[in-house]
């Protein structure tokens, strides 16, 4: 895919590559040898990286590979990226099992957050990403988001990004996404449509249009919001070969019924027909 983009002279200067923090685990300890994703970034000229890691991975012995060693491992990866990709590389680290760790081993999260937030200013990365697999309720994500943001700010890392990614599982994905943004997350990392692993995720099209609906004018200035719905439809077609499910909010075919369809047609004939929509 990257070879095709490069051959078509696509501008990849702002592209991010995803890579695991470690490639192999031997006897409960992550190994320091070069990571495949990072090597591919180097090969194809992708300078910016999202490093993903887990704090409750069953193959790792966290008594031997404790948070102090994990943070040193992470710091060495930052140095490798800046030496081999670009001194100006934008680096994000993603807490892949954020919610599970906070429920079971919360001190691990705080130790890593504090390490990242207290790096010397010249060594700091772009920010933190975190995700939930759709199991946590909004109140939990609200509290956890506020706590991480507060710790980042307390340590002087006010400029650090805090990006959330919410998987769908119980129908609360988009609402939880908005709750996190209201609680201190500075943005989301997501696809323009909800297609993705498992049941998909809270997508950027739905999030951005909800922000506009709630009065946010900044996103209208930054993004071509009039094209978002069409973009979500197109990406769904590219990735699945099908149109979005008809009842998909915002970019499903029947989403327009609420704006131009049966409800407003009926109300024109008799305004009391759907009184709750007036």
C-alpha positions as MATLAB code, in Angstrom:
seq = 'XXXXXXXXXXXXXXXXXXXXXXXXXXXXXXXXXXXXXXXXXXXXXXXXXXXXXXXXXXXXXXXXXXXXXXXXXXXXXXXXXXXXXXXXXXXXXXXXXXXXXXXXXXXXXXXXXXXXXXXXXXXXXXXXXXXXXXXXXXXXXXXXXXXXXXXXXXXXXXXXXXXXXXXXXXXXXXXXXXXXXXXXXXXXXXXXXXXXXXXXXXXXXXXXXXXXXXXXXXXXXXXXXXXXXXXXXXXXXXXXXXXXXXXXXXXXXXXXXXXXXXXXXXXXXXXXXXXXXX';
ca = [
       0.000    0.000    0.000;
       2.757    2.449    0.921;
       4.659    1.576   -2.239;
       1.551    2.440   -4.251;
       1.120    5.772   -2.433;
       4.777    6.647   -2.928;
       4.610    5.756   -6.628;
       1.659    8.141   -6.946;
       3.715   10.842   -5.202;
       1.316   11.172   -2.292;
       2.456   13.595    0.394;
       3.275   11.412    3.411;
       5.015   14.122    5.416;
       2.179   14.137    7.945;
       1.546   10.390    7.993;
       1.864    8.272   11.143;
       2.979    4.666   11.271;
       1.739    2.309   13.977;
       4.276    0.110   15.732;
       4.345   -2.042   18.833;
       6.721   -0.847   21.514;
       8.368   -4.283   21.547;
       8.461   -7.085   19.000;
       9.363  -10.133   21.084;
       8.955  -11.262   24.675;
      11.385  -13.881   26.006;
      11.025  -15.351   29.487;
       8.629  -12.582   30.454;
      10.914   -9.759   29.274;
      10.382   -7.605   26.125;
      13.431   -7.723   23.869;
      15.197   -4.595   22.589;
      15.865   -5.686   19.006;
      14.471   -3.432   16.249;
      10.708   -3.496   15.859;
       9.255   -4.461   12.459;
       6.846   -1.513   12.325;
       9.620    0.970   13.048;
      11.876   -0.610   10.432;
       9.099   -0.227    7.865;
       8.676    3.419    8.858;
      12.375    3.901    8.196;
      12.200    2.055    4.855;
       9.240    4.046    3.535;
      10.073    7.438    5.008;
       7.252    7.635    7.583;
       8.651    9.981   10.222;
       5.835   10.079   12.763;
       4.947    7.132   14.978;
       2.213    5.802   17.244;
       3.888    3.351   19.649;
       1.421    0.877   21.147;
       1.953   -1.095   24.339;
       0.146   -3.055   27.024;
       0.489   -2.893   30.790;
      -1.298   -6.192   31.472;
       0.016   -8.446   28.674;
      -0.096  -12.044   29.883;
       3.324  -12.932   28.454;
       5.169  -10.229   30.413;
       6.388  -10.663   33.973;
       5.777   -7.184   35.356;
       7.628   -8.006   38.565;
      10.827   -8.436   36.557;
       9.936   -5.949   33.815;
       8.583   -3.249   36.134;
       7.451    0.251   35.200;
      10.895    1.732   35.724;
      12.337   -0.708   33.185;
       9.381   -0.195   30.851;
       9.891    3.579   30.911;
      13.607    3.146   30.149;
      12.669    0.807   27.275;
      10.253    3.457   25.982;
      12.856    6.205   26.266;
      15.313    4.132   24.213;
      12.668    3.745   21.508;
      12.185    7.520   21.407;
      15.926    7.943   20.880;
      15.913    5.343   18.086;
      13.032    7.084   16.309;
      14.701   10.483   16.459;
      18.033    9.058   15.312;
      16.671    6.878   12.492;
      13.495    8.583   11.283;
      13.779   12.297   12.044;
      14.910   14.525   14.913;
      11.521   16.226   14.467;
       9.456   13.029   14.614;
       6.062   13.384   16.247;
       5.646   10.498   18.686;
       2.499    9.282   20.420;
       2.288    6.353   22.836;
      -0.958    4.409   23.041;
      -2.102    2.718   26.249;
      -3.808   -0.154   24.465;
      -5.234   -1.732   27.639;
      -5.828    1.569   29.438;
      -9.190    0.723   31.016;
      -8.289   -2.809   32.091;
      -5.097   -1.591   33.729;
      -6.830    1.205   35.605;
      -9.341   -1.275   36.979;
      -6.705   -3.789   38.063;
      -3.239   -2.184   38.268;
      -3.817    1.609   38.279;
      -0.365    2.449   39.666;
       1.197    1.250   36.407;
      -0.708    3.847   34.412;
       0.207    6.689   36.765;
       3.884    5.759   36.782;
       4.101    5.788   32.975;
       2.053    9.000   32.687;
       4.271   10.695   35.248;
       7.415    9.542   33.438;
       6.192   10.963   30.128;
       4.989   14.208   31.712;
       8.279   14.871   33.522;
      10.648   14.322   30.613;
      12.844   17.362   29.922;
      10.970   19.724   27.580;
      13.363   19.050   24.696;
      12.759   15.291   25.006;
       8.984   15.306   25.352;
       6.837   13.568   22.802;
       3.645   14.802   21.130;
       1.374   13.152   23.640;
      -0.535   10.210   25.021;
      -3.214    8.125   23.339;
      -5.485    5.742   25.189;
      -8.294    3.407   24.301;
     -11.236    1.526   25.712;
     -12.656   -1.664   24.226;
     -16.214   -0.515   24.809;
     -16.676   -2.197   28.181;
     -16.302    0.837   30.425;
     -19.183    3.158   31.179;
     -19.042    6.889   30.511;
     -18.646    7.846   34.176;
     -15.504    5.719   34.457;
     -13.953    7.149   31.309;
     -14.818   10.670   32.452;
     -13.019   10.234   35.791;
      -9.985    8.496   34.286;
      -9.618   11.103   31.542;
      -9.784   13.954   34.053;
      -7.215   12.235   36.268;
      -4.685   11.690   33.467;
      -5.121   15.251   32.185;
      -4.700   16.626   35.699;
      -1.485   14.644   36.226;
      -0.083   15.816   32.889;
      -0.843   19.431   33.784;
       0.435   19.055   37.354;
       3.782   17.902   35.968;
       3.977   20.870   33.596;
       2.979   19.058   30.419;
       0.031   21.263   29.535;
       0.923   21.111   25.833;
       0.834   17.314   25.760;
      -1.905   15.854   23.585;
      -4.370   13.379   25.112;
      -6.130   11.431   22.358;
      -8.912    8.917   22.953;
     -10.039    5.911   20.912;
     -13.294    4.174   21.854;
     -14.271    0.768   20.476;
     -17.937   -0.067   20.085;
     -19.411   -2.933   22.089;
     -22.524   -1.915   24.034;
     -23.863    1.014   22.003;
     -22.211    3.739   24.095;
     -19.157    4.406   21.929;
     -19.972    7.811   20.491;
     -21.431    9.151   23.726;
     -18.354    7.998   25.651;
     -16.125    9.608   23.036;
     -17.801   12.987   23.569;
     -17.643   12.562   27.352;
     -13.873   12.065   27.166;
     -13.486   15.197   25.036;
     -15.512   17.130   27.597;
     -13.307   15.761   30.395;
      -9.859   16.756   29.161;
      -9.021   14.722   26.074;
      -7.676   17.071   23.403;
      -8.748   14.935   20.460;
      -9.519   11.483   19.111;
      -7.661    9.043   16.926;
     -10.134    7.276   14.688;
     -11.203    6.498   11.164;
     -13.639    8.755    9.358;
     -16.179    5.894    9.431;
     -16.808    3.331   12.142;
     -15.409    0.312   10.282;
     -12.579   -1.303   12.209;
     -11.610   -4.147   14.495;
     -14.368   -6.171   16.184;
     -17.582   -4.043   16.214;
     -15.833   -0.908   14.996;
     -15.228    2.313   16.881;
     -16.434    5.847   17.521;
     -15.574    7.531   14.217;
     -14.422   11.048   13.450;
     -17.354   11.890   11.154;
     -19.904   11.236   13.901;
     -17.789   12.961   16.539;
     -17.103   16.100   14.523;
     -20.696   16.584   13.426;
     -21.888   16.118   16.993;
     -19.382   18.743   18.131;
     -20.800   21.140   15.548;
     -24.329   20.299   16.700;
     -23.269   21.154   20.254;
     -21.893   24.548   19.229;
     -18.205   23.920   18.487;
     -17.091   26.327   15.759;
     -13.372   25.496   15.808;
     -13.794   22.187   13.961;
     -15.752   23.975   11.236;
     -12.795   26.267   10.665;
     -10.249   23.452   10.664;
     -11.994   20.712    8.650;
     -14.063   20.498    5.490;
     -17.087   19.404    7.488;
     -19.470   19.581    4.539;
     -17.553   16.680    2.983;
     -17.409   14.477    6.104;
     -20.587   12.524    5.400;
     -19.541   11.753    1.831;
     -16.051   10.815    3.010;
     -17.445    8.370    5.584;
     -19.632    6.760    2.915;
     -16.723    6.480    0.480;
     -14.336    4.965    3.023;
     -16.985    2.452    4.094;
     -17.436    1.412    0.453;
     -13.673    1.109   -0.062;
     -13.113   -1.006    3.058;
     -16.211   -3.232    2.909;
     -17.405   -3.128   -0.677;
     -20.817   -2.071    0.601;
     -22.662    1.111    1.470;
     -22.969    1.932    5.189;
     -25.786    0.156    7.024;
     -28.932    2.170    6.248;
     -29.649    3.014    9.876;
     -26.109    4.246   10.595;
     -26.424    7.688   12.224;
     -25.324   10.641   10.049;
     -23.984    8.771    6.994;
     -26.443    5.890    6.635;
     -29.073    6.276    3.906;
     -31.943    6.621    6.374;
     -30.139    9.221    8.484;
     -31.498   11.847    6.090;
     -35.069   10.806    6.874;
     -34.809   12.767   10.096;
     -33.917   15.908    8.156;
     -35.678   15.641    4.805;
     -37.902   12.578    5.064;
     -41.109   11.210    6.469;
     -41.174   13.096    9.778;
     -41.001   16.566    8.311;
     -43.317   15.655    5.434;
     -45.928   14.522    7.917;
     -45.421   17.576   10.100;
     -46.061   19.819    7.115;
     -49.506   18.270    6.728;
     -50.222   18.153   10.470;
     -47.721   19.818   12.861;
     -49.061   17.772   15.775;
     -48.294   14.419   14.160;
     -44.786   14.175   15.584;
     -45.061   16.732   18.329;
     -41.874   15.538   20.043;
     -39.772   16.549   17.040;
     -40.949   20.172   16.960;
];
